[in-house]
């Protein structure tokens, strides 16, 4: 049985039938996708590829038939990760790069740059505790992106996203390369969690579920809009919605505690990062109606950055959607999150301009 399963998987990979789409209309993991012969050449760079998120993310990007060139970069350990991943029999060519002197080579020609670089959360550590270390790492990497692949779509995973995205924007502005349509904070893990938790409580097929998640990517700044969830669930009380909201907001802490201080949400984050990168690649390739949630520059609130649904296209963000109708509970959540998100954004901008 195991042999036949492996053969089936190999056949699927050869035909380019793996899809990472999270939309309800294409929710099956294995389905007819784009044959590699007709797919444009696309280079994806993963910065922080040897880390806890970077390694599984690199594997998932190797499985994506839309990727033709996969550049894996880290300060150490990348050659081994690249050698390991390169043995997977899929389309993309894999190269590993290590250290500052090879960063230019890793980035040059990239269409999408994914940044999971940085230190993970540890027990008792808030996202704010991560700030000084990860902010410096992000600033250095974005300086290089501005120099070597200024037109790439940048997918920011490094926490705290509420601050690292504004840092990246300031770095790009100083370099004269900033394009608001090409910078994304990856909040897809919040969406993945909201879908999973909602489906479990509503007793519906998770593959059919869609839940917009807006705001930011930390604690109360994460606001799942369960009032807009599909399919509609009539069996959820107000108490259920409050509990689902809190669990979505505290999802990262749940994993950190479950791993007893020996890790954070690396595997689910890698999956979510691969989903969002796949959406970006589809948009670049002209696939119509690619809509996902992301933390981007927008004017839908008084804040300069906010997570909401965005339409992805050949130049990145094509449209930022407004929040739509909110329940009273969601309106209260929005009011509570704005001051905290504003503070995080300002902290990022201040760091970028002071250092």
N, C-alpha and C positions, 0 to 999 in steps of 0.2 A: 504493500500500500504506500509506504514511504517513497519507494522508487518511482511509482507512477505519479505521485503528487509532485515530486521534484521535476519529472519530465514535463508535466503539464505546466508548471511554473516557468520552466525554461522556454517552452513554446510561446507562452503568453509574453514573456520578456522579448523574445525575438521579434514577435509581431508588433511590439510597441503598444500593448493593450493596458498597461498600468496607468491609472488615472488617480491623481491626488485631489480631485475636485471635491469640495465640501458642500457644494450646492445640492439641494434636494433633487433637482432634475437629473443630476449625474452622480448619484450617491454611491454606486457600487464601486468597490475598489478596483475590480478587474472589469474592464469594458473596452470596447473598440475605441481607440484613440487615434492619434496621428501617426501614420507610418513614417519611419525615420527618413525614408527616401524623399518625402515631400516637406519635411520639417526644416525650417531655417536653422542655420548654425547659430548656436547661442552659448556664450561662455558665462558660467556662474562661478564666482569666487566665494569661498567660505572662510572668513577671518576668525580664527579661534577654532580651527578644525580638529585639534587634538584634545579638546576639552570634553566635559561630560555631555554637553549639548552638541558640540561640534562633530563628534564621531558618529553618533546615530544620524544626525542631520546630513553628514557627508554621504553616508550609505543611502539614505532616502533620495538624495539628489542624484546619486549614481543610478538609481532605479527609474528616474524620470526620463522618459524618452524625448522630452523637449530639450534636454541638455546635451550638447555635443562636446563641450570642453569644460571640465571641472577642475578648478584650481583650489587646492587646499593649503591654507596658510596658518602658521602659528609660530610662537617664539621658540618652541621645542617640540620634538616628537612627531612632526608632520610626515617625514619620509616613511615611517612605519605605517601610519594611518593610510597614506596614499597608496603604498604598495598593497596593503590589505584590500582596500576598496577597489583598486584597479583590477583585481582578479574577478570581479563580478562581471558576468558576460552580458553587458548592456552597451548601448551606443557610445556613451561618452568616453573621451580620452581623459585620463586623470594624471595630474602632476602635483607633487608636494613641494612646498616652499617653506623655508625656515629662516627667521631672523630678519632684521631691518634691511639687510642688503638684498634680500630676495623679494621684498614686498612689491617693488615696481613690476617685476616679472609676473607676480601673481595677479596683480590688478589690471595690467595693460590689456585692453580689448574686452573687458568684462561688460556684459549686458546687465547682469544683476549681481550685486554684492550683498551677501548676508553676513551680519555681524553678531555672532554669539559670544564674542571674546569677553573675558572678564572673570571675576571671581564669583562663585555661587553663594547663595545664602546659607548660613549656618544657624543652628538652633539659637533662638533669642535675638537673631539679627534681623533688623528691619530693612526694608529696601533702602531707607535713607542711609543706613550704615555702609551700604555698598558704594555710596556716592563717590567719595574721593578717589578710591582706587579705579573704579570703572570709568569715571568721568575722564580721568587722564588717559586711559587706554583708548577710549572712544575718540578723544580729541586728536591723538596721534594718528589713528587709523583714518579718520576723516580728512586730515591734512593730506595724507597720501592719496586718498580717493580723489580729492580735488585736483591733484597734480597728474595722476596717471589714468584715471577713467572718469572724468567729470560728468559724462553723460549717462552713467550707469544708474539703474534704479537701486536705491540703498534701502535694505531691509534691516532695521535696527531691532535686535533682540536683547542686547546688553542692558541690564537693569541699572538704575531705575529708568525705564523707558520714558516716563513723564519728564525727566530731565535730560537724558542722553539725546533725544531727538532735537530739542532746542539747542543743545551744544553743537550737534552736527550742523544744524541750520546756520548758526553763527560762524562756524569754521568755514562753511561753504560761501557765506556772504563775504567774509574777509578775503577769500580767494577769488571772488568774482565769478563763482560757478554755481551759485545757489539757484535751484529750480524747485519750487514748492511741489510740483507734480511728480517729483522723483525721489522724495524722501518719505519713508514710512516707518512708524513705530509698529512693530508686529504685536498686535493684541489678540491674535487668532486663538491663543490658548484659552483666553477667557470665553470665546465663542464655543470652542470645543467642549469646555467644561459645562457651560450653560446648556448646550444641546444634550450632553450625556446625562446631567442631573435631571433636566426637565423630562427627558424621555423615560427615565426610570420612575419618576414620580407620577407621570401622566399615563404610564403604561402604553406608550406608543412606540412604533419602530423608530429607533434613533436615526436610521438612514434617511428618514423622511422629515426630520426635524430641522427647523431653522429658527434661530433666536438672535436678533441683533443685540450687540453689546456695545455701549457707548461710554464716553467719558475719558478715562485714562487706563493705566495698567498697574494699579496698586491699591489694595484695600478698598475704602469707600469710593475711590474715584472710578472703580469698575461698576458700571450700572447695566445689568442685563435687562432688556425690555421684554419681560415675559408676557406683557399684555399684547405684544405684537408677534408672539411665538406662533409658529404653524407646525403641525396641525393644532387647531384650538383644542384645549383640554377643559372640559366642564367640571372635572372632578377635583380641581385644585382650589383650596380655600385661600383666604388672605394670609393665614398662618403658613400655609405651604409656600406661597410666593416669597414671604419674608425669609423663610428658612432656605429656600433655593437661592435667593439673592445673596444671603450671607455665606452660603457654602461656595458659591461662585467667587465671591470676593476673597474668601479665605482658602481657596484651593491650593495655593502655593504652600501655605503654612501646614495644611493637612498632609502634604507629601513630605515636607521637611520633618515633621514630627513622626510620621510613619516610618521614615528611614532612620529614625533615632540619631539624627545628627551626622549621618554618614552620606548624605546626599540631598539633592533638591529635585525639583521637577525637570529632569533632563530629558527623559524619553518622550513624555507627552509634549514638552516644549519643542523637541526636534520634529515631532510629527506635525505640530501646528505650524512651525517654521517652514516645513516642506510644503504644506498646504498653501501657505500664502505665497511662497516663491513660485509655486506652480501656477497660481492665479496671475501673478505678474508676468510670467512667461507666456501664458495664454493671451493676455492683453497685448503684449508686445507683438505676438504673432497674428493679431487681428481677429481673434475669436470674439464674437459679439456677446454683449450682456454679461461680462464677468464682473460680479459685484461681491465684495467682501468688506468686512469691517477692519479699519486701521486707524492709527493715531497719526493725523496729518494736519498740516496748516489749513485752517478753514475760518470762515466767518459765521458759522451757524450758531455760535455762542459769542460772548464778549471776549473769550480767551483766544489767543493766537493759534493754539493747537488743541485738537479735540478728536477723540475717536468716534467715528460713525461709519455708516455704510458709504463706500466709495466705488465708483465704476472705474475699472482699469482698462486702459487701451494702449495704443502704440506709443504714446508718449508718457505713460504712467497714469496719473489721476486724470480722468476725463470729466468726472462729476463728483461732487460731494453732496450727498443727500441730507436733507434736514431730518430732524429727529422724529417727525411724524407725531401722531396722537399719543400722549403719555397718560398713564393712570395717575391718580392722586398720589399714590405711594411712590411712583417713579418721579413725579414732579418734586416731591420732597427730597428724594435721593439726589436729584440733579442740583437742587439748591444747596445741599450739604457738601457735594463733591467739588463745586466750583472754587471755593476759597483754597482748599487743599491742593487742587490741581494747579491753580494759579501760582501758588507758592513754589511748587516743584518746577514749573516752567521757568519762573523768575530765577530760581536757584541755578538752573542749567545755563541760562543766559549770562548770569553774573559770573559763573565759573569760566565760561568761554571767553568772556571779555577781560577777566582779571588775570588769567594765566597765559 
